[in-house]
Amino acid sequence: MVSHPMARMKPPTLPEVPVPIVGDNDLRKLLKACEGKDLEHRRDTALLRVMIDCGLRLAEVTKLALPG
């Protein structure tokens, strides 16, 4: 009988390191820095809100594309 080559392998132990969370005060400061009526301010505010609300990272937001 042939045994599976991974049968005696153990998975690596990974330390549980929590991801740091941005505090409410820091989020308010970020959004305040984007206040304004011009296109750039509104774009930056929209991007921040998408990232905050959806939990997206920068790499995920920059890969977003419209269908079509």
N, C-alpha and C positions, 0 to 999 in steps of 0.2 A: 504494500500500500504506500503510495506516494503522499507525503504530507505537503501542505501548503508552505511555500518558502517564507511567508510572513507570520506563520503560526507562533513562533517564539519571539517575535519583535514586540517591543512595548512602545506605545506612543510617547513622544517627547513631553516633558512636563513644561507647561507654559505658566509663568507667573500671572496672577490676576492683577492687572494694573488698570484701574478705572480711568476712563477718558476724562480729562478735565472739562468741566462745564462752564461756559461763559455765564457770569452772573447777570442778574436783571439790571443792575446799575450800569454795567459795561455795555449791555445791549442798548439801553437808553442813550448812552453816549454815542454809540455807533450810529443809531438812527438820527440823533440830533445833528451829527456831523453831516448827514445827507439831506438836511432840510433845505428846501429851495424850490423854485418854480421852473428852473430851466431843465432841459432834457437830461443832462448828466446827473443832476441831483435826483430826479424822479426815477431814472434808470437804476442808480445805485440803491435807492430806497427799495425799489421793487426786487432787486436781486437779493438784498439782505433779508427782506421779509420772506422770500421763497426759501432761502437757506435756513432761516430760523424756524419757520412753520413746518417745513418738510424734513428738517434734519439733514439737509444735503451738504456735502463738502464742496470745496471749490472745484475740484476736478469733475465732479458730477454736474455741477451747474454749467461749466464751460463746454460740456459735451451735449447739452440740450440743443435740440434742433426742431424746427417746425416740420410737420409731415408734408410731403409733396414735392 
